[in-house]
Amino acid sequence: MGDEPPTYEAEPTTLPVADPEDLRDLVPDTVLEGARYGTLTLRAVSLRGDAARYRGEPRRDALLAVRFGTGDSALILIAVATGQRAVPGAHRVARELCEWIAGAVGSNQQRLTEDIHTANRGALSSGLNRLTGRAYGRLRAGATVRGLAPADHTASLRCLLLPAHPACRTRVFFGVGDGGLFRLRDGVWQDLEPEGGERDTVGGPVLGYGGRPPVQRPSHDPNPSREPNPDPAPDPAPAHGPFRFRASVARPGDTLLLCSAGLADPLRGEAALAGRLAERWGTAEPPGLAAFLADAQTGVKGYSDDRTAAAVWEA
């Protein structure tokens, strides 16, 4: 997409340098995940950017998709993290952050599932803020032990919580840092990215992509929750900005997209890419894993970073 072809080749060229003493540190070029629960179908991919492929650098994006619990009480977490650019070990930091937040969510799965099923957005926001703050606290502590600057030993984090129960269509987003949260509804992309510190879906515009008027968020909450937990939450990561949270109810036919900045930036900046993905992903039948990968790696001139995307189709 764009006026000129992308700068780099579309296929990998050079492998990253390997340490024979630590082969577990290697990162695969591409990771694919998929699942289907109740009314939702998940497709997720994380792929090394064209620039990193050309230079033989590891993928800085990390993707983790996990299920906690069984049956209708199960909870699915998709975690996406991006390490700092030009910082050694950035891929390890991103992976660690995904693993730590997954461990925290898994340990609190029962309570989180209950809050999602009862639309207790206040408890969800404050609780997930605390869990995220603790994960970033571990990163800062690790930086201190290694004698590194905390601003370098960090990563952006974006997560989705999806209940497996077919009668619950609440979708919960939380995270810190760069990236994107979009919804494809009636063939038009809506930018759902919450403002920093936003604790619910109330207030602020939802920006529309695709030539139609912007869609506005409701001026009131039709499902008010109980008062949020008054305990203060630790600051997640000053280097990456404030904690972000959004809980919304999906409609049949929606496609929800969580992505790293490597895909969010061209999706916002190149109308042709937004149009192509709307056409490809706006269908009732979700694509297979190979087709989803092909769509996600559509080249755009001027955008060559890692791309990680998790899309949820609502039947």
C-alpha positions in Angstrom: 0.0 0.0 0.0 1.1 3.6 -0.6 2.6 5.6 -3.5 5.8 3.5 -3.6 6.8 0.0 -2.8 8.0 -0.6 0.8 11.7 -0.1 1.4 12.5 -3.6 2.5 11.8 -7.0 1.1 8.6 -8.7 2.3 10.4 -12.0 3.2 13.0 -12.6 5.9 16.7 -12.3 4.8 19.0 -12.4 7.9 18.7 -14.4 11.1 19.5 -12.7 14.4 22.8 -13.6 16.0 22.5 -16.5 18.4 24.3 -17.1 21.7 25.3 -20.8 22.0 25.1 -20.5 25.8 21.5 -19.2 25.7 19.6 -20.6 22.8 16.3 -20.3 24.7 16.6 -16.5 24.2 15.9 -16.9 20.4 12.7 -15.4 19.2 10.9 -16.9 16.2 10.2 -14.6 13.2 6.4 -15.2 13.3 3.9 -16.6 15.9 0.3 -17.5 15.1 -2.5 -18.3 17.5 -6.2 -19.1 17.1 -9.2 -20.2 19.1 -13.0 -20.3 19.2 -15.2 -20.0 22.3 -18.9 -19.5 22.3 -19.7 -16.6 20.0 -16.1 -15.4 19.5 -13.3 -16.5 17.2 -9.8 -15.4 17.9 -6.9 -14.9 15.4 -3.6 -13.5 16.6 -0.2 -13.0 14.9 3.1 -11.4 15.9 5.7 -11.0 13.1 9.1 -9.4 12.8 9.1 -6.1 11.0 10.8 -5.8 7.6 13.5 -3.5 9.0 14.4 -6.0 11.7 14.4 -8.8 9.1 16.8 -6.9 6.9 19.2 -6.1 9.8 19.0 -9.5 11.5 17.5 -8.1 14.7 15.1 -10.1 16.9 11.4 -9.4 17.0 10.8 -6.9 19.8 7.0 -7.6 19.9 5.8 -10.4 22.2 2.4 -12.2 22.0 0.9 -14.4 24.6 -2.6 -16.0 24.3 -3.7 -18.1 27.3 -6.8 -19.6 28.8 -7.4 -19.8 32.5 -10.2 -22.1 33.8 -12.5 -24.5 32.0 -16.0 -24.5 30.5 -18.1 -21.5 30.6 -16.1 -20.0 33.5 -12.9 -19.9 31.5 -11.2 -16.5 30.8 -9.0 -15.9 27.8 -6.1 -13.3 28.0 -4.3 -11.9 25.0 -1.2 -9.9 26.0 0.9 -7.9 23.5 4.1 -6.1 24.5 6.7 -4.1 22.6 10.2 -3.6 23.9 12.1 -0.3 23.6 13.7 0.4 20.2 17.6 0.1 19.9 17.8 -1.4 23.5 19.7 -4.7 24.0 17.4 -7.4 25.3 14.2 -5.5 24.4 12.6 -8.8 23.3 13.2 -10.4 26.7 11.6 -7.5 28.5 8.5 -7.7 26.3 8.2 -11.4 26.9 8.7 -11.1 30.6 6.0 -8.5 30.9 3.5 -10.7 29.0 4.3 -13.6 31.3 4.1 -11.6 34.5 0.7 -10.0 33.6 -0.6 -13.4 32.5 0.5 -14.9 35.9 -1.3 -12.1 37.8 -4.5 -12.5 35.7 -4.4 -16.3 36.1 -4.0 -16.0 39.9 -7.1 -13.7 40.0 -9.1 -15.4 37.3 -12.1 -16.3 39.4 -12.6 -12.7 40.7 -12.0 -11.2 37.3 -14.4 -13.5 35.6 -17.1 -12.7 38.2 -16.5 -8.9 37.7 -16.8 -9.3 33.9 -20.0 -11.3 34.1 -21.6 -8.8 36.5 -20.3 -5.7 34.5 -18.4 -4.5 37.6 -16.3 -2.0 35.6 -15.1 -0.1 38.6 -13.6 -3.1 40.2 -12.1 -4.3 36.9 -10.4 -1.0 36.2 -8.9 -0.6 39.7 -7.9 -4.2 40.0 -6.3 -4.5 36.6 -4.5 -1.2 37.3 -3.0 -2.7 40.4 -1.9 -5.9 38.6 -0.4 -3.9 35.8 1.4 -1.6 38.2 3.0 -4.6 40.0 4.2 -6.1 36.7 5.9 -2.8 35.8 7.3 -2.7 39.4 9.0 -6.0 38.7 10.5 -4.6 35.5 11.9 -1.5 37.4 13.3 -3.8 40.1 15.0 -5.9 37.5 16.5 -2.8 35.9 17.9 -1.8 39.3 19.5 -5.2 39.9 21.1 -5.1 36.4 22.3 -1.5 36.8 20.1 -0.4 33.9 18.0 2.7 33.4 14.3 1.9 34.2 13.3 3.9 31.1 15.2 1.5 28.9 14.1 -1.7 30.7 10.4 -1.4 30.0 7.9 -2.1 27.3 4.4 -1.1 26.1 1.7 -3.5 27.1 -1.8 -4.0 25.7 -4.2 -6.8 26.8 -7.7 -8.2 26.1 -9.8 -10.2 28.5 -12.4 -12.4 26.8 -14.9 -14.5 28.8 -15.6 -17.9 27.3 -19.3 -17.9 28.4 -21.4 -17.6 25.2 -23.9 -15.4 26.9 -21.3 -12.8 28.0 -20.2 -10.4 25.3 -18.2 -8.0 27.5 -14.7 -7.4 26.2 -12.2 -5.8 28.5 -9.1 -3.9 27.3 -6.3 -2.6 29.5 -2.7 -1.5 29.0 0.0 1.1 29.0 1.9 2.7 26.1 1.7 2.7 22.3 -0.6 0.6 20.1 -4.2 0.6 19.0 -7.6 -0.7 19.8 -10.1 -0.7 16.9 -13.5 -2.0 16.2 -14.8 -2.9 12.7 -18.6 -2.4 12.7 -20.8 -2.1 9.5 -17.6 -1.9 7.4 -16.1 1.1 9.2 -13.1 1.2 11.5 -13.7 2.9 14.8 -10.7 4.0 17.0 -11.6 2.9 20.5 -8.3 3.9 22.1 -9.1 5.3 25.5 -7.6 8.5 26.8 -4.9 8.0 29.5 -6.5 7.4 32.9 -9.9 6.8 31.4 -11.7 4.4 33.7 -14.8 3.5 31.6 -16.4 3.9 28.2 -18.1 7.2 29.2 -16.9 10.4 27.5 -14.6 11.2 24.6 -15.2 10.5 20.9 -14.8 7.2 19.0 -13.1 8.2 15.8 -14.5 6.7 12.6 -12.4 5.5 9.7 -13.8 4.9 6.2 -15.6 8.1 5.1 -18.6 8.1 7.5 -19.2 10.6 10.4 -17.4 9.8 13.6 -19.3 7.6 16.0 -19.9 9.1 19.5 -19.7 7.2 22.7 -22.8 7.2 24.9 -23.2 10.1 27.3 -24.2 7.8 30.1 -23.3 4.3 31.3 -26.3 2.0 30.8 -24.8 -0.5 33.2 -23.4 1.5 36.2 -21.1 -0.5 38.4 -20.5 -0.5 42.1 -18.0 2.0 43.5 -14.5 1.2 42.5 -12.0 -0.1 45.0 -10.6 2.9 46.9 -7.1 1.5 47.3 -4.6 3.5 45.3 -3.0 1.7 42.4 0.7 2.0 41.8 1.9 4.0 38.8 2.3 1.4 36.1 5.1 3.0 33.9 5.8 6.7 33.8 8.1 6.2 30.8 5.2 4.8 28.7 2.3 6.9 29.9 -0.8 6.3 32.0 -2.9 3.2 32.5 -5.6 2.7 29.9 -8.9 0.8 30.4 -12.0 0.2 28.4 -14.9 -2.3 28.9 -17.5 -2.6 26.1 -20.2 -4.9 24.9 -19.7 -6.5 21.5 -22.5 -6.8 18.9 -22.9 -9.7 16.5 -20.9 -8.9 13.4 -18.3 -6.8 15.2 -14.5 -7.4 14.7 -12.4 -6.1 17.6 -8.7 -5.5 16.9 -5.9 -5.1 19.4 -2.5 -4.3 17.9 0.9 -3.0 18.6 2.1 0.3 17.2 3.6 -1.4 14.2 0.1 -2.1 12.8 -1.8 0.7 14.6 0.3 3.5 13.0 -0.2 2.4 9.4 -3.9 1.6 10.0 -4.4 5.2 11.2 -2.0 6.7 8.6 -2.8 4.9 5.4 -6.4 4.8 4.2 -5.7 2.1 1.7 -4.6 -0.3 4.3 -7.6 0.5 6.5 -9.9 -0.1 3.5 -8.2 -3.4 2.6 -8.4 -4.8 6.1 -12.0 -3.7 6.4 -12.8 -5.6 3.3 -10.9 -8.7 4.3 -11.9 -8.8 8.0 -15.4 -7.4 7.7 -16.9 -10.8 6.7 -19.1 -13.1 8.8 -16.6 -16.0 8.5 -13.2 -15.3 10.1 -10.1 -16.0 8.0 -7.9 -19.0 8.6 -4.6 -18.5 10.3 -2.6 -18.4 7.0 -5.0 -15.8 5.5 -4.9 -13.7 8.6 -1.1 -13.7 8.6 -1.1 -12.6 4.9 -3.5 -9.8 5.6 -1.5 -8.6 8.7 1.8 -8.4 6.8 0.4 -6.2 4.0 3.3 -3.8 3.2 3.0 0.0 3.6 5.7 2.4 2.5 7.3 4.0 5.5 6.1 1.5 8.1 8.5 -1.4 8.8 8.3 -2.1 12.5 7.2 -5.4 14.1 3.5 -6.1 13.8 1.3 -7.8 16.4 -2.4 -8.1 16.0 -5.2 -10.0 17.8 -8.6 -9.9 16.2 -11.9 -11.2 17.7 -14.9 -12.0 15.4 -18.3 -11.9 17.0 -20.8 -14.5 15.6 
